[in-house]
Amino acid sequence: MPDEPGTTPEPAPAKDSRNPYGALLAIPGTKQFSGSGALARLPMSMVGIGIVLMIQQTTGSYGLAGRVSAAYIVAQAICSPQIAKLVDRKGQARVMRPMFVVTSLSLLGLILSTALGAPEAFLYLFAVLTGASVGSVGSMVRARWSNLLADPRKLHSAYSFESAVDELCFVVGPMLATILATSVAPTAGLIVPLVAVVVGGFWFLSLRETEPPVSIPVEGVKNRSVLLNGGMLAVIAVFIGMGAVFGATDVATIAFAKEAGHEAMAGVILGVFAAGSLISGLLYGAKHWLSPLWKRFAVGMLALAVGVTLFFFVTSLPILAAVMFVAGFAISPTLINGNNLVQLLVPPSQLTEGLTWVGTALGVGVSVGTSVAGARIDEAGSHAGFTVVVVAAGIAVLVMLASLTTLRSRTAGSTVTEGH
């Protein structure tokens, strides 16, 4: 019989290592839940772009493709925090096993509906069901790290490592989805995420030894919603703007590559974007910082906004790839800082919910960016989509500047990491 979640004794300290990530992965059980979690997270980088490619190639409309992709993302945004609340109260395996069954069947339904030319309503239906059930595996992985690690410096490195894993998914996922959709069949880009949910998802849930304990309600004490926390609202608002940057960038890149006559290169270029983020995330997580977390969060968002303004100078695919690599360096550190802020802003019993809300905020932003950029591209071409990217980044910076006082006051006296 598997052990009850959360009953494993605290892991013995790993041997000293100059590589903080090697020390983390030497802790028993961490390779398994991080590796299976990485596979289970692959759909997050493939389903959205897979839907866009599949529907655009089948119908010829970026607008419809963007709307169906947005329906998937909005459903995920609405339902993932509610699933996270259940996960905190009932446990990861108990809640997510039936959810992953629904996700798998819905993805299959979306693929078949497109292949068989079913009415548009079926596309929206299965996209919504997929988004409503997929949950946030990344939040559950981070909750396992938080449950295992008491040292805030190690937790900073663990969160940084998982952000790098996220970016690795975004390096591999879009390239794979694009190659499959353009070289095999329009629907082929969604086959891999379907397999990843089944294999990675159920493998992750089978690892009960590292599953965090459920949050037991205290009689007479009711947890306040994380949405009543001003600091959380500030982080969520900024993440919505960041998500809009990512969503618009995805669609604009696909359109630019198609206009250049090399549509299959879109996934490669999006992979370059994520590669820049992956490298910066690993470098950032290997160092422990003394400056305030809220300040680093603000600097990262400003750097991303400056980076995407370089899209105005893009005239060819190689230049686009170079710009995206440079701009990508601002992504992972900003996401890491946002997740670390959540740890300061919410109680441990609501950590999965809090982390899911920031992931949800990204999803909402992606849906807005995808839809708005898709409509503008249909009207005026790919460069109109890149304009949406820059505008979204500017709005995110303005929101950040308006939120600095709240973030500073809400995190005063708290630290996630300590300097050497």
Buried (B, 14 or more C-beta within 10 A) or exposed (E): EEEEBBEBEEBEEBEEEEEBBEBBBBBEBBEBBBBBBBBBBBBBBBBBBBBBBBBBBBBEBBBBBBBBBBBBBBBBBBBBBBBBBBBBBEBBBBBBEEBBBBBBBBBBBBBEBBEEEBEEEBBBBBBBBBBBBBBBBBBBBBBBBBBBBEEBBBBBBBBBBBBBBBBBBBBBBBBBBBBBBBEEBBBBBBBBBBBBBBBBBBBBBBBBBBBBEBBEEEEEEEBEEBEEBBBBBBBBBBBBBBBBBBBBBBBBBBBBBBEBEBBBBBBBBBBBBBBBBBBBBBBBBBEBBEEBBBBBBBBBBBBBBBBBBBBEEBEEBEEBBBBBBBBBBBBBBBBBBBBBBBBBBBEBBBBBBBBBBBBBBBBBBBBBBBBBBBBBBBEEBBBBBBBBBBBBBBBBBEBBEEBBEBBBEBBEEEBBBEEE
